[in-house]
Amino acid sequence: MFAVTSFVLVACGGGTSVWETKPGQCTDINSGSLSADGFVKEIKLVSCDDPHTHEIFAISDDYVATNSDLDGIYPGSEALETHSINQCVWLAEGYIGKPIQETSLRISYIYPSIDTWNDDNLPALQRNSICMLAAPLDDPKLNKSVKGLCRQPNTPGIYPPFQLSADWLILTNSAPSDVLRVRLQQQPTSPITLQFDPSTKGLQVEPSQKTFNSRNWSSFQDFKISKSESELKPGTLSELRFLVLDSDPSPSDPESGPNSQRPASERNRINIPVAIGTDQQKMSVFPNEVTIIESGNAALIGLRLNQSPTSASASVSITSDKPNRIVIQPNEITFSSQDSAPGQVNWLSQQVLYASAIADDKQVESEEVTIKFNYSDSSAGELDAQEIKIRVLDAYSEPSACKLGND
C-alpha cells in the first residue's frame, strides 16, 4: 500500500499559478496554501535543495468520460480522484526508478474543481491533474529532488519496461545524429508502444514510435535521433523524451491502470540525456559525474570527437588519479581522420568506455576519483584535456524513502 493525499484546484492567490508549474519543480504546501474548504489557492515554488513537502513529477492525461454523452460535464471528485491515482501511480515508477508501492514516499495530486473545469480561459490543467510525490509520513520534509532517487547505480540501460542501448547520447555538429536501440525486458501480455514525446525541443526522432508485441519484444528496434541546428546550443544538455503507451496497463488487474477508460494510455515516461558537443573543444565526454559500486557493474562513459583530427590520426588517453581504485577500458583510443586503419576508429563514431572499481580493504563508504581525458594530435601534441568525477561506493545503501516504512 501507499499513502495518498489529494487537493482540489481553484484560482490561485499570491503564489505561482498551478497551471504554470511543470515536472521537476518543488513546492512547500502547508495550511496557508489551502482555502477554508481545503482547496488549493496558491502554490509556493522552492528550490528542490531546500526543505519542501512535495515534488511535481508529472501531468496526467485529460479525464475522458466513459460515456460520450457526458463529455464536458464535471464528473465529480470521486471520478477525478480515481483517474488521478491511476495515472500518478504508474507515472511515479519512471520518475523515481521503483514502484511507489515499494517505497515510503506518498502520492499527492491536485485535480480540477468544478470552477476550473468550466474555465475555458485556463492555459492548462482544466481537465487533468498534477502528480506530486510527498515526503514519508515520519519525515514530513524532502531535502533534495527524488528524481531517480530509487534507481540503483550500475544498472545501465534499464528503463522499465524497456532496455536501451545507452543511458545518454552525444551529438555534435559533425555527427548530428545517432541511433538508440530499444527492446522490452520481458514478453508483454498486450502491445506496448514507445512514442517520441513531441514536446521535446531541439530533437527529431525517426520513426516517431515503435510498437512491441509478443513476436518482436526481444529484438532491438532502432530510433534515429537528430539534433536541430537552431534550437540546441553547443555545450548544453538536452533531454530526449519518450512516452510509453500500454493497451493493457496491468495484466493482473485489467480494470486498473493509468487510464482504464481509454484503450491506450500513458503509463510512463522515459527521459534520456543528450549532450550537445561544442566546436570550442576537441572532444565531448559524458556524463561528467558517475557513481559506481565496488562490487557492481561497470559504469558507461561516452566519448566523441567534436571535429576531425588535423593530421592523419589523433589519440585520447584516459588516466586516473587513483589507478589502484578504478580501471578504465579501453584506456586509449586512436581516431582516424579518414578510413579507419587497423587499431583505429573513425573519428565520427561515438566510443563507450567502461569504468570498474577495484575492491580494497578500506572501510570507506564513499571515495571520489578523478578521470582525465587527454586529446593529442600526432602533429601538434596535446590539444585538449577534460576531467570527470567518479564516486565509488563500498556498497549500495538504498535511501530510507525508497524502503517501505512501518506506517
N, C-alpha and C positions, 0 to 999 in steps of 0.2 A: 504494500500500500504506500501511498504518498499523500502528503498534505496538500490541500488546495485552498487558496483564498481568491475571492473574486471582488471586483469593483465595477461600478456602473459609470459609464462616461456621460458627463454633462458638459456644458460650456465651461471653459477654463477661466480662472481668475488671473492673479498676478504672475503665475508661473509660466512655464513653457506650454504651449498648446499641445495637447496629447497627440493630435494628428500630425504634428511636426517632428515627432520623435522617430527614431529608427533603431534597428537591432544593433547591439553593441554599446548602447548608452546605458548609464546607470542613474538611478534615482533614489531619493530618500522619501518614502511615503510614510506619513505619520498622521496623527489625528487632525493636524492642521491642514492636511491635504484633502480632507473629506468635508462635505457639507453635513448638515444636521441629520439628513436621511441616509448618510453613508455613501453618497455619490462622490465621484472624483471631481473636484472643482478646479484643481491645478496640479501640476507635476513639476517637481524641482529636480533638474538635472545636476549631477555632481560627477566629479572625476571618479572613475572606477578604482583608482588607487586610494581614494578616501573612503571612510566608512559609509556604507549605504545599505538599504534594505532590499532593493530589487535591481535586477539587470534585465533590460529588454532584449529578447533574443529572436523574436520572430513576429511577423504579422500574419494572421490567419487568412485563409480564403474567405471570400464573401459568403455569408449564410445564404443558402438556397433552399426554398421550401420544397418539401416532398410533393406537395400538391401545387401544380402550376397556377391554379385559381387563387392561391394565397400569395403569389409573388407580390412583393412590395408592401405587404401588410406586416406590421410589427408582430413577430412570433411569440413574444413574451420571454421572460427571463429564463424559464426552465429550458426552453429550446436553445436559446443563445448560450447558456452555460454548458449544456451538453456538447454543442458544437465547439465551443472554446476549449473544453477539456480534451476532447478527442484530437483536435488539431495540435494543441500545445504539448500534449504528452508525446506525440510522435515526433514533433519537431525538436524537442529537447535533446533527444539522444544524439542527433547530428551536431548539436551545438556544444554539449559538454563531453561527448565521447563515451557515454554509457547510458543505458536506460534509466530514466528518472526513478523508476520503481526500486532500483538497486542503490539509491543514494538517500541522504537525509535532506537534500535540497527540496524546496517546495515549489510547486507550480502556482503562479498567480496570473490573472488575466483581467483585462478591462474590456467590457463589452458595451454595446450601444444602449442608451436609454431610448425611450420612445421619442423624445425630443430630437436627439441626434440622428436617430433612424430616419426621421422625416425631414431632416435639414438638408436640402439639396445643394446648399452653398458650401458644405464641407468639402475640402480638397481630398480627404481620405478618411478612413475609419468610420464611414457611415453605416456599413453593413458587415464589417469584420471586427476582429478583436486583436488586442495587443497581448502577446505572450511574454510573461516575465518569469524569471527564476528568483526565488526569495531564499534568504538565509535559513539554516536549520532552526528548529524551534528553540534549541538550547543555546543558540548563538545568534541573536537577532540581527547582527550586522555582518555584511561581507566587507572584506578589505582589499579585494582585487577582483578582476574580471574572472568569471567562471568559464569563459570560452575555452574549450579544450582541457579544462581542469582535470577531468577524469579519464583522459586518454593517456594510456601508459606510454612513456618514451620507448623507442626502438620497436615500434610496430609500423614501419613504413608502408605506405600504400594502402592501408586498411581503412576504408571509409564505409562502415556498414550501410547497406548490404553489399558494397562493391569492393573490389580490389583494383587499384590503379597502378599504372607503371611508374608513377612518380608522385611525390608529395608536393612538387613545385615544378615550374618551368622557367627557363631563362631565354628571353627573346632580345635580339639586338637588331640594329639597322641592317647589318649584313645577313643575319639569319632571323628574319621577322616572323617565322612560323616554325612550329614543331608539332609532333604527334603525341597525343596522350592516348594510351591503350587502357581499356576498361573491360572487366568481366565481373560476373557475380561470384560470390564466395560459395554459394550453395544453390541447388536447384530450386527454382521458385514454384509455388503452387499455382500461380497465375502470372501473366506477363507483367514485367516491370520495365518502365521506360525511364531512361536518363535523358533529360531535356535541358538544353542550354537556356539559362535564365536571360531573357532579353534585356533585363535591367543592368546587366554587366556593361560597363563603359570601356571603350577602347579596345575591345577584343571581339574577334569574329570566330565562329566555330562551324566547321563543315564535317559531317552533316549536323543539323541543329539538334537531332535526337536519335537515339538508338533504343530499340525495344529488345529485351532479353526474355526468353521463354524456356520451356523445358528442353528444347532442342539445341539452342545456341548458348546457353547460360555459361558454359565453361570455356568458351572461346573468346579470346580478346577481340574487342571491337575498337576501331581506330577513329579518333576525332582529330581533325587538323585544326590547330589553334594558331591564329594570326593576330598580330597587333596592328592597330591603326596608327598611322604616322602622325596624325594631327591631335589625337586625344591623349596619348600617353607620353609623358615627358621622360627623357633618358635619365637613368639613375634613380628612378622611382620604383615603387612596388604596387602592383595592381592585384586584382583578385578575380579569378575565373569562377563563375557560379553556375552550378547545375541544380535542377530540381529533380527529385525522384518521384515519379508518378506510379502508384501501385493500384491496380484494379481490384485487389483483394488485400487491404491493409493488414488484416490479422487473420491468418488461416485458421487459428484455433477458435476465433470468435468473429465470424463474418459480419456481425452486426456492429462491431466496434471498429474504430479506425479514425483517421483524421477527419473524414467527412463521409459517413456511411450513406449520405443522401445522394451521392454522385458516383457514377461508375468508375471514375479515376480521380484521385485527389492527391494533394501534395503531402507526401509522407515525410520528407526530409529535405535537407539542403546539403550540398557538398561544395565547399569553397576551397579552391586551390590557389596558393600564392603564385604570382607571376612577376619575376624580377625583370626590369627593363634595363638592358645594358646601355652604357654611355660611351661615345667615341673618345671621351676625355681620358679613358683608361684602356689599357691594352686587353684587360680581361675582366670578366664578371664572375664572382664567387657567391654562391648562395646555398644555404642560409648563413647569416653572419653569426648566429649563435645556435649551438646544438647541445642537447642533453643526451647522454648515453648511460647505460647501466653496466657496471663492471662485468656482470655475468650475462648480459643481454645481447641482443642482436647488434650488428654494426649499424651505425648511422650513415645516411647517404648525403654526400656533398656534391653539388653541381659546379662545373667549371666550363666556361665558354669564352672564346676569344671574341673581342668586340671588333677587331679589324685584322686584315691579313698581315702576316709577318712581312717585314720589309726585305728580308732575304729569303733564301730557299726554305728555311725552316726556323722554328723558334721552339723553345722548351720552357716548361713550367715545372719547377722543383718544389716539393712540399716538405717542409720540416716542422718539427715540434720542439717547443722549449722543454718538454719532458718526454724524451724518446722512450724512457722506460715505463711510461704510463699509457701512451697512445701509439697505435700502429695505423698508418695511412697507406692504403693500397689502391692504385699504384702511387709511388712517391715521386715519380717523374713522368711527364708526358711530353712527347715531341710532336709538334704540329707541322704539317707540310703546307706550304703556300699554294701548291698545285696538286697534282695527283699524288696520292699517298705512296710513299716509299715503304719498304719493309720496316716495321718497328715505328712507323709514324702514322698519325691520323690526320684526316683533312681538317683544316683549321675551322671550318664551318660547323663541325659536329660538336654537340654537347657531350661532355665527358662526366661520368659519375665515379666518384671516389668513395671508398669505404673506410670509415673510422671506427676502430675497435679499441676497447680498453684492455690493458694488460693487468691481470689480477696481482694484487700485492697483499702484504700482511698488515698494512696500516689500517687502523680503525678510524678512518676519516669519512664522515658522511658525504661530504661534497668537496671536490677538488677542481680547480679551473686550469685548463691547458690552452696555450696559445698555439695556433697552427698558422704558419706563414707560407704564402704562395709567392714564389719568385719567378717573374717572367724575364727571360733573356733571349736576345736575338743573336744569331751566330755572327753577325757583323758589328753589332753595337753594344753587346754586353747586356747587363741588367737594365731593364727599362721600366719595370713596374713591380711593386710589391704590395700585397694585401694580407690582412690578418683576419682570422675568425677565432671565436672562443668556443671551446668545448667544455661543458660541465660534466664531470664524471661522478656518478653516484655509486656508492658501495652497494646499495640495494634500493629497490623502488619502494617508497613508502607512500601508500595511497593517501591523499588528503582526507581528513576526517569527514568533510562534507560529501565525499564520494562513497562513504560507507553508510549502511543503514544504522540509524540511531536506535536508542532504546525507547523512543516515544511510540 
